[in-house]
Amino acid sequence: MTPKQLSKKREELITRLRTNPTTTVTFTKVDGTKRVMNCTLMEGYVPVMESTSERKENKDIVVAYDLDKGAWRSFRVDSIQSTTK
């Protein structure tokens, strides 16, 4: 995928995560194993976080709340195999 396509894919996924209480994302972890994660960014389903960091946003990753683990997780956009509602 081109950088433009990856950026579009990231934005579409973030929109889906913000508007659905659960989205299932299947991706390949850095160690090569497959991971299936039920996650969201929908208000009311994620804990309120106060940002104390001035870190620059990494456009190669998506940060989402893992509903099964009850914790924030991240994954690379280029490692996504599939997403479902």
Secondary structure, 3 states (H helix, E strand, C coil): CCHHHHHHHHHHHHHHHHHCCCEEEEEECCCCCEEEEEEECCCCCCCCCCCCCCCCCCCCEEEEEECCCCEEEEEEHHHEEEEEC
